[in-house]
Amino acid sequence: MRTLRTYFTILALATLSSLNLAPAAEPQIHKGTVVSASNGQLVLKDASGKEQTHLVSRETKVTINGRVGRLEELKMSTQVRVTTEGSDKVVSIATIDDDKYLLTAN
C-alpha cells in the first residue's frame, strides 16, 4: 500500500512539473498619435517622438469614439491607446477620448 501511494505521489509530481504554469504576461499599454493605419499595421508616435509599429490582426478590437471601428478608420494625428499582450500581440486599439465613455458608463 505504501509503495502504491509513493508511486502515485511521484506520478502526480512528474505530471505537475511538466505543466506550463507560468503566469500570463501582463498587458502593456502604449499611448501615442497615429502616423498611419492600414494594411494590418498601426504606426504610432509616442510622447518622446519615437515611432512604434504594431501589427494588427483581425481579432484586434478597435474602438473609435466609443464605437466598434476598423483599423483603416483611424485618422492621422488621432490619439490612441494600444493594449498588447506578450511581446507584440495587439489586443485592442482605442481612441483616447474613449476614456470619457468608460467613465460615464459606470
Backbone as XML, in Angstrom:
<?xml version="1.0"?>
<chain id="A" units="angstrom">
  <residue number="1" name="MET">
    <atom name="N" x="0.815" y="-1.186" z="0.000"/>
    <atom name="CA" x="0.000" y="0.000" z="0.000"/>
    <atom name="C" x="0.867" y="1.263" z="0.000"/>
  </residue>
  <residue number="2" name="ARG">
    <atom name="N" x="1.894" y="1.237" z="0.840"/>
    <atom name="CA" x="2.791" y="2.385" z="0.913"/>
    <atom name="C" x="3.523" y="2.581" z="-0.410"/>
  </residue>
  <residue number="3" name="THR">
    <atom name="N" x="3.915" y="1.517" z="-1.072"/>
    <atom name="CA" x="4.601" y="1.602" z="-2.361"/>
    <atom name="C" x="3.685" y="2.214" z="-3.411"/>
  </residue>
  <residue number="4" name="LEU">
    <atom name="N" x="2.421" y="1.823" z="-3.394"/>
    <atom name="CA" x="1.443" y="2.351" z="-4.339"/>
    <atom name="C" x="1.228" y="3.855" z="-4.112"/>
  </residue>
  <residue number="5" name="ARG">
    <atom name="N" x="1.158" y="4.265" z="-2.874"/>
    <atom name="CA" x="0.983" y="5.682" z="-2.544"/>
    <atom name="C" x="2.200" y="6.480" z="-3.014"/>
  </residue>
  <residue number="6" name="THR">
    <atom name="N" x="3.391" y="5.957" z="-2.778"/>
    <atom name="CA" x="4.614" y="6.615" z="-3.219"/>
    <atom name="C" x="4.634" y="6.733" z="-4.736"/>
  </residue>
  <residue number="7" name="TYR">
    <atom name="N" x="4.248" y="5.681" z="-5.422"/>
    <atom name="CA" x="4.202" y="5.678" z="-6.885"/>
    <atom name="C" x="3.286" y="6.793" z="-7.397"/>
  </residue>
  <residue number="8" name="PHE">
    <atom name="N" x="2.066" y="6.904" z="-6.834"/>
    <atom name="CA" x="1.122" y="7.917" z="-7.284"/>
    <atom name="C" x="1.584" y="9.336" z="-6.931"/>
  </residue>
  <residue number="9" name="THR">
    <atom name="N" x="2.271" y="9.475" z="-5.828"/>
    <atom name="CA" x="2.814" y="10.778" z="-5.462"/>
    <atom name="C" x="3.869" y="11.213" z="-6.462"/>
  </residue>
  <residue number="10" name="ILE">
    <atom name="N" x="4.749" y="10.311" z="-6.809"/>
    <atom name="CA" x="5.792" y="10.615" z="-7.797"/>
    <atom name="C" x="5.165" y="10.912" z="-9.158"/>
  </residue>
  <residue number="11" name="LEU">
    <atom name="N" x="4.167" y="10.143" z="-9.536"/>
    <atom name="CA" x="3.478" y="10.357" z="-10.806"/>
    <atom name="C" x="2.798" y="11.733" z="-10.826"/>
  </residue>
  <residue number="12" name="ALA">
    <atom name="N" x="2.147" y="12.103" z="-9.743"/>
    <atom name="CA" x="1.480" y="13.407" z="-9.662"/>
    <atom name="C" x="2.493" y="14.547" z="-9.741"/>
  </residue>
  <residue number="13" name="LEU">
    <atom name="N" x="3.607" y="14.431" z="-9.048"/>
    <atom name="CA" x="4.640" y="15.464" z="-9.090"/>
    <atom name="C" x="5.250" y="15.590" z="-10.486"/>
  </residue>
  <residue number="14" name="ALA">
    <atom name="N" x="5.465" y="14.471" z="-11.141"/>
    <atom name="CA" x="6.010" y="14.494" z="-12.500"/>
    <atom name="C" x="5.033" y="15.165" z="-13.459"/>
  </residue>
  <residue number="15" name="THR">
    <atom name="N" x="3.764" y="14.884" z="-13.308"/>
    <atom name="CA" x="2.746" y="15.488" z="-14.164"/>
    <atom name="C" x="2.673" y="16.990" z="-13.936"/>
  </residue>
  <residue number="16" name="LEU">
    <atom name="N" x="2.657" y="17.416" z="-12.684"/>
    <atom name="CA" x="2.599" y="18.843" z="-12.375"/>
    <atom name="C" x="3.831" y="19.587" z="-12.861"/>
  </residue>
  <residue number="17" name="SER">
    <atom name="N" x="4.986" y="18.973" z="-12.763"/>
    <atom name="CA" x="6.206" y="19.652" z="-13.190"/>
    <atom name="C" x="6.269" y="19.798" z="-14.704"/>
  </residue>
  <residue number="18" name="SER">
    <atom name="N" x="5.536" y="18.975" z="-15.439"/>
    <atom name="CA" x="5.558" y="19.077" z="-16.898"/>
    <atom name="C" x="4.569" y="20.121" z="-17.416"/>
  </residue>
  <residue number="19" name="LEU">
    <atom name="N" x="3.658" y="20.597" z="-16.573"/>
    <atom name="CA" x="2.702" y="21.618" z="-16.982"/>
    <atom name="C" x="3.366" y="22.978" z="-17.011"/>
  </residue>
  <residue number="20" name="ASN">
    <atom name="N" x="2.944" y="23.808" z="-17.954"/>
    <atom name="CA" x="3.464" y="25.167" z="-18.019"/>
    <atom name="C" x="2.573" y="26.039" z="-17.151"/>
  </residue>
  <residue number="21" name="LEU">
    <atom name="N" x="3.015" y="26.303" z="-15.945"/>
    <atom name="CA" x="2.229" y="27.084" z="-15.008"/>
    <atom name="C" x="2.733" y="28.515" z="-14.890"/>
  </residue>
  <residue number="22" name="ALA">
    <atom name="N" x="3.444" y="28.985" z="-15.915"/>
    <atom name="CA" x="3.958" y="30.347" z="-15.891"/>
    <atom name="C" x="2.796" y="31.329" z="-15.964"/>
  </residue>
  <residue number="23" name="PRO">
    <atom name="N" x="2.876" y="32.401" z="-15.213"/>
    <atom name="CA" x="1.788" y="33.380" z="-15.244"/>
    <atom name="C" x="1.695" y="34.043" z="-16.616"/>
  </residue>
  <residue number="24" name="ALA">
    <atom name="N" x="0.485" y="34.439" z="-16.982"/>
    <atom name="CA" x="0.276" y="35.122" z="-18.253"/>
    <atom name="C" x="0.992" y="36.467" z="-18.220"/>
  </residue>
  <residue number="25" name="ALA">
    <atom name="N" x="1.453" y="36.888" z="-19.381"/>
    <atom name="CA" x="2.150" y="38.166" z="-19.466"/>
    <atom name="C" x="1.179" y="39.307" z="-19.159"/>
  </residue>
  <residue number="26" name="GLU">
    <atom name="N" x="1.669" y="40.284" z="-18.430"/>
    <atom name="CA" x="0.854" y="41.447" z="-18.109"/>
    <atom name="C" x="0.600" y="42.255" z="-19.381"/>
  </residue>
  <residue number="27" name="PRO">
    <atom name="N" x="-0.613" y="42.740" z="-19.564"/>
    <atom name="CA" x="-0.874" y="43.590" z="-20.734"/>
    <atom name="C" x="-0.050" y="44.877" z="-20.638"/>
  </residue>
  <residue number="28" name="GLN">
    <atom name="N" x="0.391" y="45.351" z="-21.774"/>
    <atom name="CA" x="1.155" y="46.596" z="-21.849"/>
    <atom name="C" x="0.300" y="47.640" z="-22.557"/>
  </residue>
  <residue number="29" name="ILE">
    <atom name="N" x="0.322" y="48.861" z="-22.061"/>
    <atom name="CA" x="-0.436" y="49.956" z="-22.656"/>
    <atom name="C" x="0.553" y="50.907" z="-23.336"/>
  </residue>
  <residue number="30" name="HIS">
    <atom name="N" x="0.290" y="51.204" z="-24.603"/>
    <atom name="CA" x="1.105" y="52.153" z="-25.365"/>
    <atom name="C" x="0.178" y="53.281" z="-25.795"/>
  </residue>
  <residue number="31" name="LYS">
    <atom name="N" x="0.584" y="54.519" z="-25.523"/>
    <atom name="CA" x="-0.211" y="55.669" z="-25.952"/>
    <atom name="C" x="0.592" y="56.463" z="-26.959"/>
  </residue>
  <residue number="32" name="GLY">
    <atom name="N" x="-0.117" y="57.009" z="-27.942"/>
    <atom name="CA" x="0.564" y="57.811" z="-28.935"/>
    <atom name="C" x="-0.398" y="58.389" z="-29.948"/>
  </residue>
  <residue number="33" name="THR">
    <atom name="N" x="0.166" y="59.011" z="-30.963"/>
    <atom name="CA" x="-0.588" y="59.646" z="-32.031"/>
    <atom name="C" x="-0.422" y="58.825" z="-33.301"/>
  </residue>
  <residue number="34" name="VAL">
    <atom name="N" x="-1.520" y="58.610" z="-34.007"/>
    <atom name="CA" x="-1.488" y="57.806" z="-35.227"/>
    <atom name="C" x="-0.677" y="58.527" z="-36.300"/>
  </residue>
  <residue number="35" name="VAL">
    <atom name="N" x="0.295" y="57.808" z="-36.849"/>
    <atom name="CA" x="1.050" y="58.276" z="-38.010"/>
    <atom name="C" x="0.412" y="57.676" z="-39.258"/>
  </residue>
  <residue number="36" name="SER">
    <atom name="N" x="0.120" y="56.358" z="-39.190"/>
    <atom name="CA" x="-0.589" y="55.685" z="-40.277"/>
    <atom name="C" x="-1.278" y="54.447" z="-39.730"/>
  </residue>
  <residue number="37" name="ALA">
    <atom name="N" x="-2.359" y="54.054" z="-40.422"/>
    <atom name="CA" x="-3.121" y="52.877" z="-40.003"/>
    <atom name="C" x="-3.720" y="52.231" z="-41.253"/>
  </residue>
  <residue number="38" name="SER">
    <atom name="N" x="-3.061" y="51.183" z="-41.730"/>
    <atom name="CA" x="-3.570" y="50.476" z="-42.911"/>
    <atom name="C" x="-2.804" y="49.177" z="-43.091"/>
  </residue>
  <residue number="39" name="ASN">
    <atom name="N" x="-3.374" y="48.302" z="-43.914"/>
    <atom name="CA" x="-2.719" y="47.030" z="-44.268"/>
    <atom name="C" x="-2.235" y="46.242" z="-43.062"/>
  </residue>
  <residue number="40" name="GLY">
    <atom name="N" x="-3.025" y="46.246" z="-41.985"/>
    <atom name="CA" x="-2.664" y="45.464" z="-40.806"/>
    <atom name="C" x="-1.540" y="46.027" z="-39.978"/>
  </residue>
  <residue number="41" name="GLN">
    <atom name="N" x="-1.206" y="47.296" z="-40.200"/>
    <atom name="CA" x="-0.147" y="47.935" z="-39.418"/>
    <atom name="C" x="-0.618" y="49.273" z="-38.867"/>
  </residue>
  <residue number="42" name="LEU">
    <atom name="N" x="-0.278" y="49.503" z="-37.623"/>
    <atom name="CA" x="-0.535" y="50.787" z="-36.986"/>
    <atom name="C" x="0.810" y="51.371" z="-36.594"/>
  </residue>
  <residue number="43" name="VAL">
    <atom name="N" x="1.083" y="52.578" z="-37.081"/>
    <atom name="CA" x="2.323" y="53.268" z="-36.714"/>
    <atom name="C" x="1.937" y="54.435" z="-35.818"/>
  </residue>
  <residue number="44" name="LEU">
    <atom name="N" x="2.535" y="54.458" z="-34.616"/>
    <atom name="CA" x="2.283" y="55.498" z="-33.620"/>
    <atom name="C" x="3.533" y="56.315" z="-33.381"/>
  </residue>
  <residue number="45" name="LYS">
    <atom name="N" x="3.318" y="57.547" z="-32.952"/>
    <atom name="CA" x="4.421" y="58.363" z="-32.455"/>
    <atom name="C" x="4.135" y="58.583" z="-30.978"/>
  </residue>
  <residue number="46" name="ASP">
    <atom name="N" x="5.061" y="58.149" z="-30.118"/>
    <atom name="CA" x="4.838" y="58.289" z="-28.677"/>
    <atom name="C" x="5.201" y="59.690" z="-28.200"/>
  </residue>
  <residue number="47" name="ALA">
    <atom name="N" x="5.062" y="59.934" z="-26.922"/>
    <atom name="CA" x="5.285" y="61.263" z="-26.350"/>
    <atom name="C" x="6.711" y="61.770" z="-26.560"/>
  </residue>
  <residue number="48" name="SER">
    <atom name="N" x="7.661" y="60.844" z="-26.688"/>
    <atom name="CA" x="9.050" y="61.263" z="-26.895"/>
    <atom name="C" x="9.385" y="61.456" z="-28.373"/>
  </residue>
  <residue number="49" name="GLY">
    <atom name="N" x="8.397" y="61.232" z="-29.251"/>
    <atom name="CA" x="8.610" y="61.409" z="-30.684"/>
    <atom name="C" x="9.077" y="60.153" z="-31.400"/>
  </residue>
  <residue number="50" name="LYS">
    <atom name="N" x="9.226" y="59.059" z="-30.670"/>
    <atom name="CA" x="9.678" y="57.798" z="-31.269"/>
    <atom name="C" x="8.496" y="57.084" z="-31.930"/>
  </residue>
  <residue number="51" name="GLU">
    <atom name="N" x="8.716" y="56.576" z="-33.136"/>
    <atom name="CA" x="7.670" y="55.834" z="-33.833"/>
    <atom name="C" x="7.688" y="54.366" z="-33.433"/>
  </residue>
  <residue number="52" name="GLN">
    <atom name="N" x="6.487" y="53.815" z="-33.250"/>
    <atom name="CA" x="6.312" y="52.400" z="-32.922"/>
    <atom name="C" x="5.388" y="51.799" z="-33.968"/>
  </residue>
  <residue number="53" name="THR">
    <atom name="N" x="5.741" y="50.626" z="-34.465"/>
    <atom name="CA" x="4.891" y="49.931" z="-35.424"/>
    <atom name="C" x="4.285" y="48.714" z="-34.747"/>
  </residue>
  <residue number="54" name="HIS">
    <atom name="N" x="2.966" y="48.568" z="-34.867"/>
    <atom name="CA" x="2.242" y="47.442" z="-34.285"/>
    <atom name="C" x="1.536" y="46.684" z="-35.406"/>
  </residue>
  <residue number="55" name="LEU">
    <atom name="N" x="1.689" y="45.357" z="-35.405"/>
    <atom name="CA" x="0.965" y="44.521" z="-36.350"/>
    <atom name="C" x="-0.406" y="44.230" z="-35.778"/>
  </residue>
  <residue number="56" name="VAL">
    <atom name="N" x="-1.446" y="44.472" z="-36.565"/>
    <atom name="CA" x="-2.822" y="44.356" z="-36.105"/>
    <atom name="C" x="-3.481" y="43.184" z="-36.829"/>
  </residue>
  <residue number="57" name="SER">
    <atom name="N" x="-4.086" y="42.272" z="-36.040"/>
    <atom name="CA" x="-4.751" y="41.107" z="-36.625"/>
    <atom name="C" x="-6.251" y="41.358" z="-36.748"/>
  </residue>
  <residue number="58" name="ARG">
    <atom name="N" x="-6.936" y="40.425" z="-37.359"/>
    <atom name="CA" x="-8.396" y="40.537" z="-37.499"/>
    <atom name="C" x="-9.096" y="40.425" z="-36.151"/>
  </residue>
  <residue number="59" name="GLU">
    <atom name="N" x="-8.437" y="39.794" z="-35.176"/>
    <atom name="CA" x="-9.020" y="39.621" z="-33.847"/>
    <atom name="C" x="-8.874" y="40.863" z="-32.965"/>
  </residue>
  <residue number="60" name="THR">
    <atom name="N" x="-8.040" y="41.808" z="-33.387"/>
    <atom name="CA" x="-7.816" y="43.010" z="-32.594"/>
    <atom name="C" x="-9.091" y="43.837" z="-32.520"/>
  </residue>
  <residue number="61" name="LYS">
    <atom name="N" x="-9.471" y="44.218" z="-31.309"/>
    <atom name="CA" x="-10.663" y="45.039" z="-31.093"/>
    <atom name="C" x="-10.275" y="46.506" z="-31.295"/>
  </residue>
  <residue number="62" name="VAL">
    <atom name="N" x="-10.974" y="47.169" z="-32.219"/>
    <atom name="CA" x="-10.724" y="48.582" z="-32.488"/>
    <atom name="C" x="-11.954" y="49.370" z="-32.060"/>
  </residue>
  <residue number="63" name="THR">
    <atom name="N" x="-11.748" y="50.381" z="-31.214"/>
    <atom name="CA" x="-12.845" y="51.214" z="-30.728"/>
    <atom name="C" x="-12.523" y="52.675" z="-31.045"/>
  </residue>
  <residue number="64" name="ILE">
    <atom name="N" x="-13.453" y="53.319" z="-31.745"/>
    <atom name="CA" x="-13.280" y="54.719" z="-32.126"/>
    <atom name="C" x="-14.456" y="55.514" z="-31.570"/>
  </residue>
  <residue number="65" name="ASN">
    <atom name="N" x="-14.151" y="56.482" z="-30.722"/>
    <atom name="CA" x="-15.189" y="57.315" z="-30.098"/>
    <atom name="C" x="-16.278" y="56.472" z="-29.441"/>
  </residue>
  <residue number="66" name="GLY">
    <atom name="N" x="-15.881" y="55.401" z="-28.776"/>
    <atom name="CA" x="-16.821" y="54.566" z="-28.037"/>
    <atom name="C" x="-17.576" y="53.554" z="-28.876"/>
  </residue>
  <residue number="67" name="ARG">
    <atom name="N" x="-17.288" y="53.475" z="-30.157"/>
    <atom name="CA" x="-17.991" y="52.534" z="-31.043"/>
    <atom name="C" x="-16.994" y="51.601" z="-31.723"/>
  </residue>
  <residue number="68" name="VAL">
    <atom name="N" x="-17.494" y="50.436" z="-32.109"/>
    <atom name="CA" x="-16.654" y="49.474" z="-32.825"/>
    <atom name="C" x="-16.209" y="50.097" z="-34.147"/>
  </residue>
  <residue number="69" name="GLY">
    <atom name="N" x="-14.932" y="49.955" z="-34.443"/>
    <atom name="CA" x="-14.397" y="50.528" z="-35.674"/>
    <atom name="C" x="-13.422" y="49.578" z="-36.356"/>
  </residue>
  <residue number="70" name="ARG">
    <atom name="N" x="-12.801" y="50.090" z="-37.406"/>
    <atom name="CA" x="-11.792" y="49.327" z="-38.149"/>
    <atom name="C" x="-10.482" y="50.098" z="-38.135"/>
  </residue>
  <residue number="71" name="LEU">
    <atom name="N" x="-9.391" y="49.380" z="-38.278"/>
    <atom name="CA" x="-8.068" y="49.993" z="-38.274"/>
    <atom name="C" x="-7.989" y="51.144" z="-39.272"/>
  </residue>
  <residue number="72" name="GLU">
    <atom name="N" x="-8.500" y="50.923" z="-40.470"/>
    <atom name="CA" x="-8.403" y="51.909" z="-41.543"/>
    <atom name="C" x="-9.177" y="53.191" z="-41.246"/>
  </residue>
  <residue number="73" name="GLU">
    <atom name="N" x="-10.082" y="53.163" z="-40.264"/>
    <atom name="CA" x="-10.857" y="54.345" z="-39.900"/>
    <atom name="C" x="-10.093" y="55.294" z="-38.976"/>
  </residue>
  <residue number="74" name="LEU">
    <atom name="N" x="-8.980" y="54.835" z="-38.428"/>
    <atom name="CA" x="-8.181" y="55.699" z="-37.563"/>
    <atom name="C" x="-7.488" y="56.751" z="-38.425"/>
  </residue>
  <residue number="75" name="LYS">
    <atom name="N" x="-7.676" y="58.010" z="-38.063"/>
    <atom name="CA" x="-7.119" y="59.104" z="-38.840"/>
    <atom name="C" x="-5.763" y="59.536" z="-38.280"/>
  </residue>
  <residue number="76" name="MET">
    <atom name="N" x="-4.944" y="60.057" z="-39.180"/>
    <atom name="CA" x="-3.644" y="60.580" z="-38.796"/>
    <atom name="C" x="-3.829" y="61.635" z="-37.707"/>
  </residue>
  <residue number="77" name="SER">
    <atom name="N" x="-2.959" y="61.666" z="-36.732"/>
    <atom name="CA" x="-2.939" y="62.607" z="-35.599"/>
    <atom name="C" x="-3.944" y="62.274" z="-34.502"/>
  </residue>
  <residue number="78" name="THR">
    <atom name="N" x="-4.722" y="61.190" z="-34.648"/>
    <atom name="CA" x="-5.644" y="60.770" z="-33.602"/>
    <atom name="C" x="-4.848" y="60.162" z="-32.454"/>
  </residue>
  <residue number="79" name="GLN">
    <atom name="N" x="-5.179" y="60.520" z="-31.228"/>
    <atom name="CA" x="-4.514" y="59.939" z="-30.057"/>
    <atom name="C" x="-5.170" y="58.606" z="-29.741"/>
  </residue>
  <residue number="80" name="VAL">
    <atom name="N" x="-4.339" y="57.561" z="-29.576"/>
    <atom name="CA" x="-4.860" y="56.228" z="-29.305"/>
    <atom name="C" x="-4.113" y="55.561" z="-28.169"/>
  </residue>
  <residue number="81" name="ARG">
    <atom name="N" x="-4.755" y="54.524" z="-27.637"/>
    <atom name="CA" x="-4.184" y="53.670" z="-26.595"/>
    <atom name="C" x="-4.180" y="52.258" z="-27.172"/>
  </residue>
  <residue number="82" name="VAL">
    <atom name="N" x="-3.012" y="51.633" z="-27.245"/>
    <atom name="CA" x="-2.856" y="50.281" z="-27.778"/>
    <atom name="C" x="-2.526" y="49.344" z="-26.621"/>
  </residue>
  <residue number="83" name="THR">
    <atom name="N" x="-3.281" y="48.268" z="-26.508"/>
    <atom name="CA" x="-3.020" y="47.269" z="-25.468"/>
    <atom name="C" x="-2.432" y="46.040" z="-26.134"/>
  </residue>
  <residue number="84" name="THR">
    <atom name="N" x="-1.273" y="45.609" z="-25.632"/>
    <atom name="CA" x="-0.611" y="44.422" z="-26.179"/>
    <atom name="C" x="-0.433" y="43.381" z="-25.085"/>
  </residue>
  <residue number="85" name="GLU">
    <atom name="N" x="-0.365" y="42.127" z="-25.508"/>
    <atom name="CA" x="-0.047" y="41.017" z="-24.608"/>
    <atom name="C" x="1.204" y="40.351" z="-25.129"/>
  </residue>
  <residue number="86" name="GLY">
    <atom name="N" x="1.987" y="39.829" z="-24.227"/>
    <atom name="CA" x="3.228" y="39.198" z="-24.659"/>
    <atom name="C" x="4.143" y="40.247" z="-25.257"/>
  </residue>
  <residue number="87" name="SER">
    <atom name="N" x="4.932" y="39.832" z="-26.221"/>
    <atom name="CA" x="5.896" y="40.766" z="-26.788"/>
    <atom name="C" x="5.294" y="41.691" z="-27.830"/>
  </residue>
  <residue number="88" name="ASP">
    <atom name="N" x="4.269" y="41.223" z="-28.560"/>
    <atom name="CA" x="3.784" y="42.081" z="-29.641"/>
    <atom name="C" x="2.343" y="41.841" z="-30.090"/>
  </residue>
  <residue number="89" name="LYS">
    <atom name="N" x="1.587" y="41.003" z="-29.414"/>
    <atom name="CA" x="0.213" y="40.733" z="-29.835"/>
    <atom name="C" x="-0.691" y="41.905" z="-29.446"/>
  </residue>
  <residue number="90" name="VAL">
    <atom name="N" x="-1.256" y="42.587" z="-30.452"/>
    <atom name="CA" x="-2.134" y="43.722" z="-30.192"/>
    <atom name="C" x="-3.528" y="43.193" z="-29.886"/>
  </residue>
  <residue number="91" name="VAL">
    <atom name="N" x="-4.014" y="43.469" z="-28.688"/>
    <atom name="CA" x="-5.321" y="43.005" z="-28.240"/>
    <atom name="C" x="-6.394" y="44.033" z="-28.568"/>
  </residue>
  <residue number="92" name="SER">
    <atom name="N" x="-6.092" y="45.313" z="-28.325"/>
    <atom name="CA" x="-7.082" y="46.347" z="-28.592"/>
    <atom name="C" x="-6.422" y="47.676" z="-28.930"/>
  </residue>
  <residue number="93" name="ILE">
    <atom name="N" x="-7.185" y="48.473" z="-29.673"/>
    <atom name="CA" x="-6.798" y="49.842" z="-30.013"/>
    <atom name="C" x="-8.024" y="50.692" z="-29.726"/>
  </residue>
  <residue number="94" name="ALA">
    <atom name="N" x="-7.836" y="51.782" z="-28.992"/>
    <atom name="CA" x="-8.966" y="52.663" z="-28.688"/>
    <atom name="C" x="-8.508" y="54.107" z="-28.766"/>
  </residue>
  <residue number="95" name="THR">
    <atom name="N" x="-9.383" y="54.956" z="-29.283"/>
    <atom name="CA" x="-9.058" y="56.376" z="-29.280"/>
    <atom name="C" x="-9.054" y="56.851" z="-27.831"/>
  </residue>
  <residue number="96" name="ILE">
    <atom name="N" x="-8.171" y="57.778" z="-27.524"/>
    <atom name="CA" x="-8.001" y="58.252" z="-26.147"/>
    <atom name="C" x="-9.299" y="58.839" z="-25.607"/>
  </residue>
  <residue number="97" name="ASP">
    <atom name="N" x="-10.097" y="59.466" z="-26.447"/>
    <atom name="CA" x="-11.353" y="60.033" z="-25.968"/>
    <atom name="C" x="-12.328" y="58.966" z="-25.508"/>
  </residue>
  <residue number="98" name="ASP">
    <atom name="N" x="-12.027" y="57.685" z="-25.754"/>
    <atom name="CA" x="-12.861" y="56.602" z="-25.238"/>
    <atom name="C" x="-12.813" y="56.549" z="-23.721"/>
  </residue>
  <residue number="99" name="ASP">
    <atom name="N" x="-11.773" y="57.131" z="-23.106"/>
    <atom name="CA" x="-11.696" y="57.164" z="-21.646"/>
    <atom name="C" x="-12.927" y="57.825" z="-21.056"/>
  </residue>
  <residue number="100" name="LYS">
    <atom name="N" x="-13.438" y="58.863" z="-21.709"/>
    <atom name="CA" x="-14.630" y="59.524" z="-21.168"/>
    <atom name="C" x="-15.847" y="58.618" z="-21.255"/>
  </residue>
  <residue number="101" name="TYR">
    <atom name="N" x="-15.895" y="57.735" z="-22.265"/>
    <atom name="CA" x="-17.009" y="56.800" z="-22.370"/>
    <atom name="C" x="-16.939" y="55.764" z="-21.253"/>
  </residue>
  <residue number="102" name="LEU">
    <atom name="N" x="-15.728" y="55.367" z="-20.895"/>
    <atom name="CA" x="-15.560" y="54.402" z="-19.807"/>
    <atom name="C" x="-16.012" y="55.012" z="-18.484"/>
  </residue>
  <residue number="103" name="LEU">
    <atom name="N" x="-15.705" y="56.278" z="-18.262"/>
    <atom name="CA" x="-16.058" y="56.928" z="-17.008"/>
    <atom name="C" x="-17.557" y="57.170" z="-16.898"/>
  </residue>
  <residue number="104" name="THR">
    <atom name="N" x="-18.227" y="57.502" z="-17.998"/>
    <atom name="CA" x="-19.658" y="57.783" z="-17.939"/>
    <atom name="C" x="-20.496" y="56.531" z="-17.993"/>
  </residue>
  <residue number="105" name="ALA">
    <atom name="N" x="-19.908" y="55.397" z="-18.372"/>
    <atom name="CA" x="-20.667" y="54.152" z="-18.477"/>
    <atom name="C" x="-20.928" y="53.549" z="-17.108"/>
  </residue>
  <residue number="106" name="ASN">
    <atom name="N" x="-20.168" y="53.926" z="-16.100"/>
    <atom name="CA" x="-20.317" y="53.337" z="-14.763"/>
    <atom name="C" x="-21.348" y="54.024" z="-13.947"/>
  </residue>
</chain>
